[in-house]
Amino acid sequence: MPYIITTTLYPSDKVTDAAKMYLEAIKKYPPDDSLGTTIVPAAVIATLQGIKVITIIEVKKGKLEDAQTRMANVMAMFHSIQGYEYSIETYLKVEEAMGVIGMSRPA
C-alpha cells in the first residue's frame, strides 16, 4: 500500500484563486475511501517561493492506477492559475521497497 504525495506551490498573490479552486475540487472529487485513506488532506506553509501545500494518501492494494488518475484529474483543475506548479509522487512503504530487492523488514 504505497503513498501518493502531492506537493503544490503557487504564488502568494494567487492564494484566493487557489482556495476557491480547492473548494471546487473537493466538491467534484470528495475523498474516495475505496481508493485509499487520506493521511494528510492538506498541510499548508508559506515560503519565500510562495504557498506550499502537501497531501498524502495511503493507497489501497490494487488501487494505485485509479488513485493516480484521480489525483491527476484533481490537479488539472488548477491549471488555469498562473504560476501554479505541482508534483505527484508515489512512495513505497519500507516493507514494499525492501521486497523489491528480495528482503523483508525485521519484526
Secondary structure, DSSP 8 states (H G I E B T S, - for coil): --EEEEEEEE-GGGHHHHHHHHHHHHHHS---TTTEEEEEEEEEEEETTEEEEEEEEEE-TT-HHHHHHHHHHHHHTTTTSTT-EEEEEEE--HHHHHHHTT-----
